[in-house]
Structures are given as structure tokens and as C-alpha cells.
Amino acid sequence: MTKQAGKNLHIILCVLLAASTFFSATAQSILADDTVSWPSDISAESQSAVLMNYETGTVLYEQNPDDELYPASITKILTALIAIENSDLSEIVTFSEASIYNTEGSSIARDVGEEMTMEQCLYGMMLESANECAYAIAEHVGGTLENFVDMMNEKAAELGCTHTHFNNPNGLPDEEHYTSAMDMALIAKAAYANETFRIICGTEYYEIPATNKHEDITYLRNHHNMLYPYSSYLYDGCVGGKTGYTTEANSTLVTFAQRNDMTLICVVMNANAPQHYLDTINLFDWGFANFTMWNVADNETSYTTPLESFYESDSLLFDSRNSLITLDETAQIILPAGADFSQVQSALVYDEDNVPSLEYTYDSKNVGYASFTMTDISDITFALPSDIANTSVKGSNDADEPLEIPLVKVFMWAGIAVVVVIIIILLVFFQKNYYIIRHKIETRRGRDSFNAYSKREERRRRRELKREMKRRSKW
């Protein structure tokens, strides 16, 4: 949305929400006495853990979320996101000597000068955690490894990371390469919003065809055991993720899981295997059992204006047919199981372009947002109630058609009515206070006249005094 559109939407919201307050007694929802407490009956064995709802960004559970730890290969989530955003999947990536000889650990045994598409490199990096693929991707996208690392840190800062500094694209041990579970959750949320990333990280198997250096097909299998069909940790609803391990970092894990209309992101760091899987499974089970999603457009009533006496719709603000602004029909909030939408608090917030949205909180926690869409005013009409609209109109050839009034005329007459009311109020006020006003005016005039008279007398007295002193001086 452009800044100008944001300003227009801001003005319309101010007017319409003011009208909503005037016409409706509905006020902001407040937490009731029977509010369901935020669930907290869960813990993790890993040093640091975060469970986040993808749709809203709400943190459902956190344990040492800001501890700065080594991420190992979950670093590659950010590497993949930056590569997808800054390259085409069909681009040819050539493996340099540095990409082969400056990496160790997980690999798919590429050779110097080997050529693969960006898509193939991404699958090699995300499924088999190939460090040489991450290095080659970084050189291809950034020009140099150093430039790509700068891109990583800039992107992390843009996403709101405050406990992160990356020093390589693959997560190999480095004292200057660290992040936190909360920052990784923010990175994972941004990555999962990208459709290409979602497809890659959720793929179980992939085949890289013969290349200029390898005659045989390279078979890839996703290392994430909650996704792998024959693993004892296979999880119902797991849709992707990334594993990580080094001696310094211990086991790290980022996982995405979806059930019904809820998607959860779990990050665990510094765990002893297989506790990273066990903690993730326990947190997912707890999250799906203790929270529910609510559609905002289907439940929001605090910002509507019921005008049944005039309009056919019972909602002026967010009626799907005749509204100036509508709520995002896909917007959702997340609440503890047993809580009700009426118990949330909502407030208008504005982004850097002054574009408004609704922010929802529950038990002092942010539980979601809903954006607005502005309708073209020229296309909006309001229909009168059927008992009036079906009445014949003199001069009309279609008496059975509902009478529709253009919105511009509605606002014009409403503005005229407001001006008339203001004038009437001023006249009534003037009539009731006529004598008081006249008395104040006459008193002010009298005071001014007396002051003017006093000044004239003072000047006259001074002139006479001067003349008298001159006469005496001659004597």
C-alpha cells in the first residue's frame, strides 16, 4: 500500500471509527473475570526454546529465548531465504576451490568447477545440509563470501533480530557466529512465508541429475527425522524444518508443523540428542492442545456500526458489499483454549507509512493483527431497507428495483446536516446568553471609554501643568 493510500485509509478510519463510537454503545472489549490464564504447564530440557504461532507471530512458550548460542546448520535457513530472494532457481552456480576446500562436515561431495542450478544447490543445502553448497550459494549471490555475510546480518536486523551475528553461510563453528532461539524463530517465520522455501524445506527426497563432474544421479534425503517417513520421531503435521549439529553448538532444530488452521514454529538450541526431537514434539503437542485460532472478520464487532433503521446491512464499517473499509478476511488471532474472542483487547496501530491495522492482545500478550482494505468510494452505494426500497418512486420505470443512494451523496447530505446542527446549536446558545453577552460587551465598551477619557484628562492636566510652570519661570 502506498503512503498516500495509507493516509487516505487513516483519514477514513478516523471518520468511520468516530461514527462507530457515536452510533453504537459497543466499546473496546475488556478481559472478563473468568479469563482463561495463559497456559504455562510445559518445560523443555534444551537450554533454549521458543514455540511461535506462524500466522500471528505470537510466542506461545519461551525458555531462555535470548541466550546467544551457536546455531550450527539451522543457519542455512537464512542462507536459503536470501538466496531465494536474490536469485533465480535456474541460475547456474559454479563451485569454487574455496567452497570445496574451506568447508568440512556435511557434504554431497562436489568438485571444483562443478556446475549445478541454484535450485539443486538449495536442495543439497537444506536436505543434506551440504556445507559446500551453502558456500557456493553465498559466493554466487553475494559476489564474495564476505558480501553475503553482510547481507545475512542486514536481513537479520531487518527481521528484528537483536542477539544475532552471522559470520558464515553454513553454521560451521566460529566465535563470531551466534544467534538466539527467539531470533531464529523470527528468521524461520520470514522464511516460511516464502513459498519456494516452504516447498524445499518440506521435501523428503530429491534427485540431482548428472552434472559436468558427476555422471550418476545424486540422491538426497531430508535429515529432519520428524519429516522422514521411516523415523521413530515422525510427527503428524510436520511440514518441514532444518537440523543442526556441531560439537560446540550441540543439537539445534527448527521445525514447522501444521494442524487444521494452525501452524507452529519450534526452535530448540543446545540440546543433547535426541532431546531436541523430544522437546519439539512435546511443545507441538502442548501448543496444538492448548490454543485455538479465531478468524477476525467473522468475530469482530467492536468496530461496526449497526444502523438497521436506515441501512439494509447491520454493519457500516465492515459490510462485505457496501463498506469503505474491510477487514482482511484471512486475518486470525490465537487464544488459549476456552478463551473467547470477546475477551481480547484491540487497538489501532500505525506502521511507518501511517497505514493502520488492528492489534489484538490477551492477558498482556500480542495475539494477532488484522489489516484493512480500502474500497473505491465511487463504487459504493447504500441500499435502503426493503420496505422502503420497494416503494414506488415518482418518475421511475422500475418501481420494484431497490433504491440505491451513492455514497458521495450520503456524505454530502450528512455534511450539510452536521453544519445545520452546528448553526442551530450556536443560535440557541446565542439566544440563551444574549443579555449576558450584551452586558459584557457594554461593560467592555464602558471600560474602554473610561480608560480613553482618563488618558485624555491626564494629557490635558500635564499640558496645563507645563504652561503653569512656564508662567512661574517668567516671574
N, C-alpha and C positions, 0 to 999 in steps of 0.2 A: 504494500500500500504506500502511495506517495505521501510526502509530507503535507501537500495541500489537501489530499483526501483525508488524511488524519485530522487536519484542522477542521475540515467540514464535518467529519464524524464527531469530533469533540464538541462543536457548537450544537449540532443536532441532539446529541446525547444530553447536554446540559438542559436544553429546552424541554425535551421529552421526559427526562427523568424528573425535572421540576414539575411538569404537568402530572406525572405519575404520582408524585407525592401529594399534589393538590387534590386530585380526584379520588385517590384511594387512601384508605387508612392503613394499608399494608406497610409495615415498617421493616427494617432490617431484622432478619431472624436472629434470635439470641439463643444461647445454649440453655436448654431446659435443665431442670433439676435432675432429671433422670438420664442425663447424658451418659452414654457409654464411654468408659475410660479407654484411652489409647492402649491397646494390648502391649504387654511387656514381658510375658511369661515365656521367654526364649533366650538362649545364650549360644555362643559359638566357642569352640576350642581354639580356633585360629586366633592369632594375635589381633588381627583387624578384619572387620567385616561390615558390609553395607548391603541392605536389601532395599531397592528402589523400585517404585512403580514407574514403568516406562511412559505411560500415557500422560501422567501428571507431573512426573519428576519428584513426587513425594517420597521422602525417606521413611520407610516403614520400620526399619531397625538399623541401628548403628552400634558398633563396638570399636572404640579407638579409631574413629574414621579418619583422623588427620595425622596419624602416625606416618612418618616419612620412611618408606621401606623400599627395598629393591623389588621391581616388578617382574623381572625375568621376561619371558616371551609374551606376556599379555601386553607388552609394549607394542607389539605388532598390530594391535587393533588401531592405534593411532596412525601407524605407518600405512596401513591399508586405507584408512579413511582419506588421508592426504593424497595418496596415490590415485584413488578413485576420483577425487575432486579435481585433480590437476593433470590428468592424462586420459587417453582413450584406451579402452581394453585391447584394441587391435594393434597398438604401437609395439614395435619390436625393441626388446630390451637385450642388450649385449653384456655378457658377464665379463667384467674386467679382472685383471690379476688381483687387485685389492679385494674384490668381492669374494674371490676364491681363497686367497691366502691369508686374509686378515680376519677370517671368521673360523669358528670352531663349533663343536656341539652338533645340534640337529641339522641335517643336511639331506639333499636329494642328489648329491654327487654330481654337481655341474662342473663343466670345464671352462677354462679361459677361452673367450671368444664364442662361447655357446650363445645361440640366439633363441629367445622364447618371446611369446607375446606377453603383454602386461597381464592379461587375464590368467595365463598359465603361471606366471610368477606369483600372482596373488594367491592362487590356489596352493601352490607349493609352500608359500609362507604361512598361510592360515591353517591348512590341514596338516602338513608335515612339520610345520614350524621351522622351515628351512632358513637358516641364518644367511646363507649366500644369496638367497632370493631377496630377502629384506635389504641387504646391502646393495644389490644390483638395482632394485627398485628405487632406493634412495638416490643413487648416483644418476639414474635416468631422469627422475623427476626434478631433483634439486640442482643438477649440473655437477655438484660435488656433494660429498657426504656432509660436509660442514654446513652447506646451504640448506640441505634437507633437515638437518638437526635444528637449525634456526626456525624453519617452517614448523617443525613439531612443537617447539616451545611457544611460538606465536599462536598456534592453534590451541594449545592447552590453555594459554592465558585468555584467549577469546572465549573459551568454553567455561571460564570461571575457576580454573584450577589455581589453587594458592599454595599447594605443598608439592609442587612437581618441578623437576628439571630433568630433561632427557639429554643424553649425550651420544646416543647411537640409535639406529632404527630397529635393532633386533632384541635388545634387552640383555646382552651379554654383560657380565659383571663390570661395574665402573662406579667408583665412589661418587661421581657427579651425576649418576643416573638413578633417580628415585621418584617415587610418587606416593600417593595415599589411596586408600580404598575409596574415599569419597571422590577424589579427583578421577580415579579410574571409572567410577560409576557415571560421572558426567561425560567422560570421553566415550564410554560404551553406549550411553543413551544417544549421543550425537551420531555415532557410527551406525547404530541400529536404525536410525531414521533414514539411512541411505539404502535404497532397495538393492543395489548391487552388493553392498556389504552383507545385507541380510541373506541373500542367496548363497554367497560364498561361505560365510561362517556357519551356515546350516547344512552344508553339503557333506554327506557321509563319505562318498567316494568320488574320485576324479581321475581321469587319464590324460597324461600329457603325451601327445603323439611323438613320433620320431623327430629329432632336431638335426641340425647340421653337425652335432657332435655325438648324438646318441641314435643308434638305428632302431632300438627297441622302444616300446611304449613304457613310460614311467607311471606306475600305479601309485596313487595317493590315497591314504585313509586318514580320516579325521581323528586326531589324538584325543578328542574330548570324549571320555567314556560315558558321559550321561546322554550322549547322542548316538554312540556306536551301538548297533542292534544287538551284538552278542556280548555286551559288557554286563557285569553284575550290577553296575551303577546306572544302567539305562533308566531314564526318568521320563515318565509320561508327561508330555507337554514341552520337553526341552526342544528348542528350535535353533540352538547354536551357541557358540562361545569360543573361548580361547584358553588353552592351558599354558602354564609356565613353570619352569623349574631350573634353578641353579643351586649350587651348594650354598652360596651367600644368601640367596633370596628364599630358599626353601620352596615349597609348593605354593603357587599362586593360581587363581582360577577366576575367570569371568564367564558367567553363564546367563543365557536368556531362556525364559520359559513362559509358555502361554497356555492359559486355560480359559475357555469361554471368551469373555471380552477383556480379560486382564492379562497384561504382560509384565513380568517381573524381571529385574536385573539383579543378579547377586555377584558380589565381589568379595573374595576372601584372599588374605595375604599372610605370608609367613605361617604356613600350616605344615604339619607333619603328615605325609601321605599315609593312609588315604583320607585323612581328616578333612582335606579341602573338599572332597566329594560329599562326605557325610554332613559337614556343616552346611553346604549348599543345599543338599536335599532337605535337611531339617528346616532351614529357613524358608525354602519354597513351600513346603507343606504347611508351615505355620502361616505364611503370607496368604496363600490361597484359602485357608480355612478361616482366617480372622478378618478379612477385608472384602468389601464388595464395591463394585463400580456403579456410579449413578450418572445417567445422561442429563446434562444441564438443561438443554432445551425442553425436555419432557417434564421437568420438575420445577423450573424457575418460575416463581410467581411474585417475588418481591418487586420486580421492575416492570410490572404490567399495569395497565390502566383499564379497569372494567368500566365500559360505558354502554351497557346494554340498552339504556334509554334512547340512545341515538344510533350507535353503530351496530351492525349485524354481528360483527366479531366481538368477542368479550375481551380482546386484547389489542390495545392501540399500538403498543411498542413492538411486540414480537409476533404479531399475527403473520402467518406464513404468506398471506396474499396481499395484505394492504399495509405493510409496515415500512416505515422509513428505515429502520434498522432491524436486523435479525441476529439471533444468536447462532453461533456455529453449531450445526446440528450434530456434529461428531464430538463436541467437547464433553469431557467426562470429569468427574471428581471421584476420589476414593475415600471411603469411610469405613470405620470399624464395623464389623458385622453387628447388626442390631441397632445401629445409629440410623437416624432419619435425615433426609435432605433438609427438612425444615429446621434442623438444629445447627446448620452451618451458618457462619457469618460471611457476608460478601461485601466487597468494596471495589470502587472503580480505581484502577491504576493506569498509569500512562507510561509508554515507553519513550525512548529518546526522540522519536519523531512525533510525540504527543498523540499517538494512537492509543485509544483507550481499550481496556478489557476488564473483565470481572475477575477478581481474585477471591478465592474461597479459602476459608480457614475453619479448622475444627480442633478444639482443645489446644489452641495456640499453634497448630501446625498447618502449614500450607498444604491444601489437599487438591488443588487444581485451578485451572484458569478457563475462561470462555471468551473467545474473541467475538467481535461484532462485524457484521457485513452491512454496508450502507446501500440502500436501494436507490435507483434512479427516480428522483422525485416526480419527473414528468410522466412516469408510467404508473403512478399510484392513484387509485380512486377509492373512495369510501362508499360503501353501499348502505342505503337506508334500510331499516328493518322491513321485513317482508310485508307487514300490514300497511306500511306507508308506501313502500316502493311499488306495490301492485296497484296503488290508487291511480286512476286516470289523470293524466296531466294535460291541461288545455293546450291544444296545438300539436299534441303528439299523435303520431300514427301508430305507435306501438305501446298501447296502454298497459299491456301485460308484461312489458320488459321492466326490470328493476331500474329505478332512477339512480344514477351514479353521479357523484359530485367530485370534480377534480380536486386533488389535494391542495393545489395552489389557491383555488377559490376558498377552500375551507380555512386556510391560514390567513387569507386576506380578510375575510369576514371576521375571523376570530381576532385579528389585529384591530380592526375597526371597533369591534365590541369592547376590547380592552381599553382603547383610547376613550370611547364614550363613557365607560365606567369610571375611568380616572377623572374625566372632566366633571361628571356628576358628583363624585366624592369631593372634588375641590370646591364646587359650587355650594354643596351642603355645608362644608367646613366654613366657607367664607360667610354664608348666611348666619350660621350659629355664632360666629365670632365677629360679626360686623361691628357692633358697638365697641367691643374691646379693641379691635384693630383701629377704628376711627379715633378712640380715646388716645391710643398710643401714638398715632400719627399727629394729633393735635398737640399732645403733650410735647412731642419731639419738636414740632414747629415752634411752640411757645418757648421752649428752652433755647432753641436756636435764635429766635428773635431777641430774647432777653440777653443772650450772650453777645449778639451783634450790637444791641443798644449799649450794653456795658462797655464794649470796646470803643464805640463812638464817644461815649461820655468820658472815658479815660483819655482818649486822644485830645478831646476838647479841653479837658482840665489841664493837661500838660501844656497845651498851647497858651492858655491863659496864664499859667504859672511862668512860662518863659517871658511873656510880654510884661508881666508884673516885675520880674527880676530886671528886665532891661530898663523900665522906668525908674526903678530904685537906683540902678547903677548911674543914671544921668544926674540924680540928685547929689 
